[in-house]
Amino acid sequence: MMKTPIIILIITCLVLSSGCTTPSSGPGVTTPSPVIPTSADSLMNGEALPVYGNMSHTTPNTTFDVSIYEFEIGEVAEDGTQELTIYIRAENTGTVPIQLVWFSKLTDLNGKTYGGLGISKGGVGARTRFIEPGEAEAARDFVIIRSDRDLEALKNGATLDVYFIERPTDEYPPLNPEYHTQWTIDPGVIK
């Protein structure tokens, strides 16, 4: 007689506990979730985007996407230097206009750097106009290359770091980068 209530209690517990579990997918069926960096924080772990990868940044007021548009090698100056122009495309994916300033830094495979915060484009960096929602602009920044040897090293591969600052007014903002994107530049991209 005692066996029946115990069996009912065990069955009740099994039924109740089965409702608390989630079904697993069948064997071999997986649904991978892509790991896509969406903020500068993920880049601090050493992750760099591929050369034509896109990065989304979220500001307190809006969002914007950035990607590399192109590289352009300038003429050699009398002192032997030349400008390496870097066009970055910024698209306003948010709902209010945004104006940006950014500074580019190229690092060759030997660790030598060109440009940087407060250095690229003669210290002023690239500047956009106010970009309306849904619009994009490719602004020009540049770094100075000192020799043919340096240029050849960059052509063999590099890392491009770009530091973005939101510019809410036409006044020049302080050099406190709010957003950072890093790309791996494959050999032959700079030509």
C-alpha positions in Angstrom: 0.0 0.0 0.0 2.9 2.3 0.8 4.4 1.7 -2.7 1.6 3.4 -4.6 1.9 6.9 -3.0 5.7 6.7 -3.3 5.5 5.8 -7.0 3.0 8.6 -7.6 5.3 11.1 -5.7 8.3 10.0 -7.9 6.3 10.3 -11.1 5.0 13.7 -10.1 8.5 14.9 -9.3 9.7 13.6 -12.7 6.9 15.3 -14.5 7.5 18.6 -12.7 11.2 18.5 -13.2 10.9 17.8 -16.9 9.0 21.1 -17.4 12.0 23.0 -15.9 14.5 21.8 -18.6 15.0 23.1 -22.1 15.1 20.7 -25.0 18.5 20.3 -26.6 19.0 20.4 -30.3 19.6 17.1 -32.0 23.0 15.6 -32.3 25.2 17.5 -34.8 22.9 20.5 -35.0 24.5 23.6 -33.8 23.5 27.2 -34.2 26.8 29.2 -33.9 26.4 32.8 -32.9 28.9 35.0 -34.8 31.4 37.0 -32.7 31.4 40.4 -34.2 33.0 43.3 -32.4 30.5 46.1 -31.8 32.5 48.4 -29.6 36.0 49.5 -29.0 36.2 47.3 -25.8 36.4 44.1 -27.8 39.5 45.4 -29.6 41.4 45.8 -26.4 41.8 42.0 -26.5 44.0 42.2 -29.6 41.2 41.6 -32.1 41.6 43.4 -35.4 39.1 43.6 -38.2 40.1 42.4 -41.7 41.2 45.2 -44.0 37.7 45.9 -45.4 35.8 45.0 -42.2 33.1 47.3 -40.8 32.8 48.5 -37.2 29.8 49.9 -35.5 30.1 52.4 -32.7 27.4 53.6 -30.4 27.5 57.2 -29.0 25.3 58.7 -26.3 23.1 60.2 -29.1 23.5 58.0 -32.2 25.4 55.2 -33.9 27.9 55.2 -36.8 29.7 52.6 -38.9 33.3 52.9 -40.1 35.3 51.1 -42.7 38.5 51.7 -44.8 37.7 53.3 -48.1 41.1 53.4 -49.7 44.9 54.2 -49.4 46.7 56.6 -51.7 50.4 57.2 -52.0 51.5 60.8 -52.7 54.4 62.2 -54.6 57.8 62.2 -53.1 58.7 65.7 -51.7 62.0 67.4 -52.1 63.0 66.2 -48.6 62.3 62.6 -49.5 59.1 62.3 -47.5 55.7 61.5 -48.9 52.1 61.4 -47.7 50.2 58.1 -47.4 46.6 59.1 -47.5 44.0 57.1 -45.6 40.4 57.5 -46.5 38.0 56.2 -43.8 34.3 56.0 -44.6 31.9 57.0 -41.8 28.2 56.3 -42.1 25.6 57.7 -39.7 23.3 54.8 -38.9 21.6 56.7 -36.1 18.8 59.2 -36.0 20.6 62.5 -35.4 23.5 64.2 -37.3 27.0 63.4 -36.2 30.3 65.2 -36.8 33.6 63.3 -36.3 37.4 63.9 -36.0 39.8 61.0 -36.3 43.5 60.2 -36.2 45.2 57.4 -38.0 48.2 55.4 -36.9 49.9 52.8 -39.1 52.2 50.2 -37.6 54.4 48.1 -39.9 55.3 44.5 -39.2 58.5 45.6 -37.5 56.6 47.7 -35.0 57.5 51.1 -36.5 54.6 53.6 -36.3 53.5 56.5 -38.5 50.9 59.1 -37.5 48.8 58.8 -34.4 46.7 60.8 -32.0 47.5 64.5 -32.5 50.0 63.6 -35.3 48.2 62.5 -38.5 47.3 65.1 -41.1 49.6 67.6 -39.6 48.2 67.2 -36.1 44.6 68.0 -37.0 43.3 64.6 -38.2 40.5 64.0 -40.5 37.3 66.0 -40.0 33.8 65.4 -41.3 31.0 67.8 -41.8 27.8 67.0 -40.0 26.7 63.7 -41.4 22.9 63.3 -41.6 21.2 60.0 -40.6 21.5 57.5 -43.4 24.4 59.4 -45.1 28.1 58.7 -45.3 31.3 60.6 -45.8 34.9 59.4 -46.6 37.2 61.9 -45.0 40.9 62.2 -45.8 43.7 61.7 -43.2 47.3 61.1 -43.9 50.6 60.0 -42.3 54.1 61.0 -43.4 56.4 58.3 -44.7 60.1 59.2 -44.4 61.7 56.8 -46.9 61.2 54.3 -49.6 62.3 51.6 -47.2 59.5 52.6 -44.8 56.9 52.6 -47.6 58.0 49.1 -48.7 57.7 47.9 -45.1 54.1 49.1 -45.0 53.3 47.5 -48.4 54.3 44.2 -46.8 51.5 44.4 -44.2 50.5 46.7 -41.3 48.0 47.4 -38.7 45.8 50.5 -38.9 44.5 52.0 -35.7 42.0 54.9 -36.0 40.9 56.9 -33.0 37.5 58.7 -33.3 36.3 61.7 -31.4 32.7 63.0 -31.7 32.6 66.7 -32.5 29.3 68.1 -31.4 30.1 71.7 -32.4 32.5 73.3 -34.9 35.0 73.9 -32.2 37.9 71.5 -32.1 37.4 68.8 -29.4 40.0 67.8 -26.9 42.2 64.9 -27.9 40.4 62.3 -25.9 39.4 59.5 -28.3 36.0 58.0 -27.5 36.1 55.2 -30.1 38.8 53.0 -31.6 38.9 50.7 -34.5 41.8 48.5 -35.6 42.3 46.8 -39.0 44.8 44.3 -40.3 46.2 45.6 -43.6 47.2 42.7 -45.8 50.3 42.8 -48.0 49.6 44.5 -51.3 46.7 46.6 -50.1 48.9 49.7 -49.9 50.3 50.1 -53.5 
